[in-house]
């Protein structure tokens, strides 16, 4: 007699893995596309450098978000402590940057 419950679990896990891989491939393609947009913005010289730099920084922040949520699996349950540490590190970096800017320009 075959264990049908095990087969259902295996097929569910295969479907879940397939969907996860699809999401990761789409995210990877979007990241490559964003990189090409950044290169295009620099190469085309259509925008002044005053606007290109913030635009590239914005694209970089979007790509970091993709990295965190899809490739580092921050969107999944059970990653609460790593998320707290990463967000705490970002907060500490922003505070340090703000402090240094305040010291230099005031």
C-alpha positions as CSV (number, residue, x, y, z in Angstrom):
1,X,0.0,0.0,0.0
2,X,1.3,3.4,-1.0
3,X,1.5,6.3,1.3
4,X,-0.7,9.0,-0.4
5,X,0.0,11.6,2.3
6,X,3.7,11.5,1.5
7,X,3.0,11.9,-2.2
8,X,0.8,14.9,-1.5
9,X,3.5,16.5,0.6
10,X,6.1,15.8,-2.0
11,X,4.0,17.3,-4.8
12,X,3.2,20.3,-2.6
13,X,6.8,20.9,-1.8
14,X,7.8,20.5,-5.5
15,X,5.2,23.1,-6.5
16,X,6.3,25.4,-3.7
17,X,10.0,25.1,-4.8
18,X,9.0,25.6,-8.4
19,X,7.2,28.9,-7.6
20,X,10.1,30.0,-5.4
21,X,12.6,29.4,-8.2
22,X,10.3,31.3,-10.7
23,X,10.2,34.3,-8.3
24,X,14.0,34.2,-7.9
25,X,14.5,34.1,-11.7
26,X,12.1,37.0,-12.2
27,X,13.9,39.0,-9.5
28,X,17.3,38.2,-11.0
29,X,16.1,39.3,-14.5
30,X,14.7,42.6,-12.9
31,X,18.0,43.2,-11.2
32,X,19.9,42.7,-14.5
33,X,17.4,45.1,-16.2
34,X,17.9,47.7,-13.5
35,X,21.7,47.4,-13.9
36,X,21.3,47.9,-17.7
37,X,19.2,51.0,-17.0
38,X,21.9,52.4,-14.7
39,X,24.6,51.7,-17.4
40,X,22.3,53.3,-20.0
41,X,21.8,56.4,-17.9
42,X,25.5,56.9,-17.7
43,X,26.5,56.0,-21.2
44,X,23.7,58.0,-22.9
45,X,24.6,61.2,-21.1
46,X,20.9,62.2,-21.6
47,X,20.6,63.4,-18.0
48,X,23.1,65.8,-16.2
49,X,25.4,64.0,-13.8
50,X,23.5,65.9,-11.0
51,X,20.5,63.7,-11.7
52,X,22.3,60.5,-12.8
53,X,24.0,60.0,-9.4
54,X,20.8,60.0,-7.3
55,X,19.1,57.9,-10.0
56,X,21.8,55.3,-9.8
57,X,21.7,55.4,-5.9
58,X,17.9,54.8,-6.1
59,X,18.4,51.8,-8.4
60,X,21.0,50.5,-6.0
61,X,18.6,50.7,-3.1
62,X,15.9,48.9,-5.1
63,X,18.5,46.1,-5.9
64,X,19.5,45.8,-2.2
65,X,15.8,45.3,-1.4
66,X,15.6,42.6,-4.0
67,X,18.7,41.0,-2.5
68,X,17.4,41.1,1.0
69,X,13.9,39.9,0.3
70,X,14.4,37.3,-2.4
71,X,18.0,36.0,-2.3
72,X,18.5,36.3,1.4
73,X,14.9,35.0,2.1
74,X,14.0,37.8,4.4
75,X,10.4,37.5,3.2
76,X,10.2,34.0,4.7
77,X,9.0,33.3,8.2
78,X,11.6,32.5,10.8
79,X,14.0,35.2,9.7
80,X,13.0,37.7,12.4
81,X,16.3,38.0,14.2
82,X,18.5,38.4,11.1
83,X,16.0,41.1,9.9
84,X,16.3,42.9,13.2
85,X,20.1,42.8,12.9
86,X,20.2,44.0,9.3
87,X,17.7,46.8,10.0
88,X,19.6,47.8,13.1
89,X,22.8,47.9,11.1
90,X,21.2,50.1,8.5
91,X,19.9,52.4,11.2
92,X,23.3,52.6,12.9
93,X,24.9,53.4,9.5
94,X,22.4,56.1,8.8
95,X,23.0,57.6,12.3
96,X,26.7,57.5,11.8
97,X,26.4,59.1,8.4
98,X,24.1,61.8,9.8
99,X,26.5,62.5,12.6
100,X,29.5,62.8,10.4
101,X,27.6,65.1,8.0
102,X,26.6,67.2,10.9
103,X,30.2,67.5,12.2
104,X,31.7,68.3,8.9
105,X,29.2,70.9,7.6
106,X,28.2,72.6,10.8
